[in-house]
Amino acid sequence: MLKIVVDAMGGDNAPAEIVKGAVMSLGERKDFSVILTGDGNAIAQELKKYTCDMSRIEVVHCSEVITNDDVPTSAVRSKKDSSLVVGMNMLRNDPDVGGFISAGSTGAVLTGGVMLVGRIKGVLRPALCPAIPNSRGEQTLLCDCGANAECRPAYLAQFGIMASAYAKAAFGVKNPRVGLVTNGTEEHKGDPLHQEAHQLMKQLDCIDFVGNIEGRDIMYGDVDVAVADGFSGNVALKAMEGCGKLVTTILSRELKASIWSKIGSLFLLKRLKNVKNSLDYSRFGGSVFLGLKKVVVKSHGSSKARSISCSVVQAVDAYRNNLIGTIEDMLAEIDLSGAKDA
């Protein structure tokens, strides 16, 4: 049976919400089991709160935890019995383990992914790729959103390829439309990096490159993949998160402003819940670390149980739908080794 490892000690709400989310995920699919890594006693206490098929849950005790205060590279090397390192080593060495989930230190997840799991052959730089809700009621994949603050044109081209593979494998998009995020839709817009990346992506037959897009097109445009350098992508992601929270805060405040608005809100409860759900990025799970030899999902640090559950299911689907193989096949179709600044 497929196994998914969950870092039970990673994140602001560990281990309670992490364990709860892992248990919730078991009700979504019947063809996998979960391995929880971390403090065995703490995890056991949390599991006592739930009634579930314990034959599908394994607890692996770890004596250490990597925190956000740790230097990622040093921590991955020195804290060998941490819940994150133990989990990633299981992912690398056990053929039955198909995915790893952590809401812990982003730097440690990225470092551990590269050092312990390893890159797919030909991948220049792995990239974080979250799914963003869009105006079509679907999702736009934003790649990269923080793994590579400084990029080269060939990196951006590969981000488009890997995210297209993800859109196909995980979301069933047959021909993902790929846009390059910059400061204007015209071909000449952007700095030299984005101008060169644009020309490079135009030449790729394995993706449907539609040209430059602006930041607003990530949620409101007609693209399935938005390619960005990690710095710009992270700023865009955090801005969208803030905008979503702002909208819900304003709606809540206005609907409580008077007795009449409170009465009116009673007739709109269903619609308001639909709006909130549409803006909730956590329903898509976490950010897949594309380019690694196995599926690694970085959940938001403040993830609650629902987000963790979605992340586990996300990893299951990515594995079952052959995400890694799809990336390998698409990369095999092109050669970026001779590209400028590759």
N, C-alpha and C positions, 0 to 999 in steps of 0.2 A: 504493500500500500504506500502511496505517496506520503511523504512526511514534510511538514513545514515547520521550521524552527522559529520560535518567537522569543526575542530577548525580553524576558519578563521584568528586568530591572531598568530598562531604558525609558526615559521620558519623565515628564513632571509628575505624572499620575501613576507611576509604577509603585508596587506591582498590582494594585487593586484593579485599575481600569484595564491594564494590559491582560491580566488573567481573565477578567470578565469578557473582554473582547474576543480572546481566543476561544473561550467556551461558546460564545454566541456564534462564532464562525462555523462551529461543528454542526449547527442546525441549518446552515446554508448549503452545505455539500455533504455527501455521504461517503465520498471516495478518497478521503485523506485523513491523516492524523496529525496531531500537534505535539511538538516537543518544546517545553518551556524551560529555558535556561535561567538560572539565578539562584537566589537564596531558597533552598529547598523547604525550610520551615515556613518562611513567609508565603511561598507559593501554595504550600499545603493548606495553610490557614485560609487563604482566599478560595481555594477550590472547595472547601467545606461548605461554602455559601450556596453552591449550585448543585443541581441534580442533572447529571449528564453521563454519557457513556465513557467511563474512565478508562476503558480499554483503548480509547482513541487519544489519550493524553499521557505523555511521558514527561517526567520531571527530571532534569539533570542539574544537580546541585553545583553551584559555582561559588567560590569564596570571595571573589572580587567583583567590583563594579567600576566601569569607566564613566567618569562624570564629565560635565561640560567644562570643568576647571582643569581637567587633564590636558596635557599636550598630546594631540592625537597619535602622532608617530611613536612617541616614547611610550604612551600608554598601551598601544597595540603590541609593542615589542616586550614590554615588561609585565603587563597584567595578563599573563597567559591563561589564568584561571578565571578571567572575567566572563560575564554572561555573553558579552558581544564576541570576544575572541573564540570562546568555546563553541558558540553557535556557528560562527563562520567556518571554523575548522571542520565541524560536522557537515556543513554544506559542501565543502570542498572534497571531503574524503568519503562520504557515504553516498553511493549512487541512488539510494532511495529518497534522499533529501533533495527536494526540488526547489526550495525557496527559503529565504531568511527575512524576517521582519524585525525592525528596531525603530523605536521612537527616541533613541538615545542621541548622544553627541553626533551631529552631522559629520564633523571632521573625522571622528573615529570610524564611522560607518564607511565613509569614502576611502579612508586610508586602509582599513581592514579589507574592504572589497578588492582593492587593487593588490595589496600585499598578500592576502591569504587566499582569495578566490581566483584572482587573476583575470586578465583581459582576454577577450576573444582575439584570435589571431587577425592582425590587420587593423585593429581598433587603435587609433592614435590617442584619443582621450575618451574615457567613459563620461557619461553626462547624466545629470538628474532630470527626470522627465515626469512632471505631474500632469494630471488631466484637469483642465479648467472648464467649468460649466459655460456654455455659450448660449446665444440667443435662439439657436435652433433647437434647444432642448437636448443637445448632445454634448460632446466634449471636444475641446481643442487641446492637443498635447503641446506643452511648452518645453522646449529642449534647447538650451540648458537653463537651469534655474539656480545655479550656484556652485557647481563642481569646478568650473573653469572660468575664473574671473578674467583671465587674459587668454585670448584665442588667436588662432591663425585661420586663414580662409579654408584650408583643408579640414580643420576641426568642424567648422560650421557645416560644411558639406556632409561630413559623416553624421553629424547630429540629425540632419534632414533624412538621411538614409535609415539610421537606427530608429528614429521616431516613426518613420513610415512603416517600418517592420512591426513596431509596437502597435500602431493603429490597425494594421492588418490582422495581427495575431490575437490581440486582446479585445478589440472592439469590432472586428469584422468589416472594417472599411476596405473595400476592394481596391480603390485607387485614391489614396489619401492626397489631398491638395496641400502643398507645402509652400509656406511663405517665409521670407526672411525679414525679421523685425528690424526696422531702422527708422530714420526720421522723415520718411517720405516715400510715396509709392513709385515715384519716377526712378528709372533705372540708374540714373547718375547720382542719386541721393546717397548720403552716408559718408563715413570716413573711408580711407583706403582699404581697411580691413573688409568692410561690408561691400564695397564696390568690387573688390577682387572675389569675395565669396559669391556674390551675385553671378559674376561671369562663370565661375567654376560650377555653380549649381545649375546654370542654364545648360551645361553640357552633359549633365547626368541623365541617361535614358531610364534609369531604374526608379526615378521619382517623378512625380507630376509637380514640377516647380512652377508656381504661378507668379513669381516675382516678389518685389518688396511689399511689405505691409507695415502699417503703423501700429502703435501699441493698442489702440482701441479695437483693432481688427482681431485681436486675440479672442475676445469675448463676443464681438459683434460682427465679425467678418465671415467670409465664406471659405475658410481654410480649416483643415483638420490638424495640421502641424504648423506651429510657429517656432522658427529657429532663432535662437538668440545666444549671444555670449553670456557666460554665467553671471557676470556683473549686472548687465541690463535685464536679464531674465529674472534675477532675484529681486531687483527693484520693482519690476513689473508685477511679479507674483505678490509681493508684500503690499503693493499699492492696491491690487485687486482685492486682497483679503480685507484690507482696511475699508475699501469702498463698500464691500458687502456688509460689513459690520455697521458702517455708517447708515446704510439704507434701512436695515432692520431696527437700528436705534431710533432713527427719525420716525419711522412708521409707528413704533411702540409708543413713543412720546406723544405723537399727534393723536393717536387713537385713545389715549388716556387723558387728553387735554380738557375734556368736558363731559358732562353726563350724556350729552347727545352723541358725541363721538364714541363713547363707551357702548351705548346702545347699538349704534350703527355697526360697531366692530363685531357684535355678536352674529350679525348676518354675513360677515365676511371671513369668519374664522377659517373655513376650509380654504378659501382663496389665499388668505394670508399665510397659512401653513405651506401652501404650494409655492408661494414666492420665497419663503424662507428656505424650503428644501431645494429650490432651483439654484439659490445662491450658495448653498452649502457644498463647498469643494470636498469636504471629508467623505461624502458619499461615494467618491471615486477611489477612496483608499489613500495611499501615500505616493511618493515619487519613486518610480522605478529607476534604479541605477543602471542605465543602459550601457552595454559594452562589456559586461562581465560574463564569465563562462557559465554562471548560473544566475537565477533570479534573486535579486536583492531589492527590497523595498524599504525606503526610508520614510517612516511615518512622521507627522508633525510632532514636535516635542511636547505639545500640550494635548495630544490626542486622548480622546475618551474612548470608551469601549466600542462605540459604533464604528469609529474610524479604524480601530485596530481590526475589528471583524472584517471590514471592507478590504483592508490591506491584506489580510490572510487570503480571502477569496480572490483578490487581485493576483496574488502570487500563484495560487492554484490554477487560475485561468491562463495566466501567462505561461506557466509550465505546460499545461495540457495542450495549449494551442501552439506550442513549439516556437516561442519567442526567440530563443537563442539560435535555433536552426534557421529561422527566417532571416535574422540579422546576418548570419554567416553566409547564407545564399545570396543576399543582396550585395554584401560587400565583395563577394567573389566575382560579381558582374562588372566591377569597376576597378580602376587602378589610380590611386591618388598619390602614389609614391613619388611621381615626378612633378606633382603640383608645386607651384611657387610657395615657399615657406611651409611645405608639408612637414 
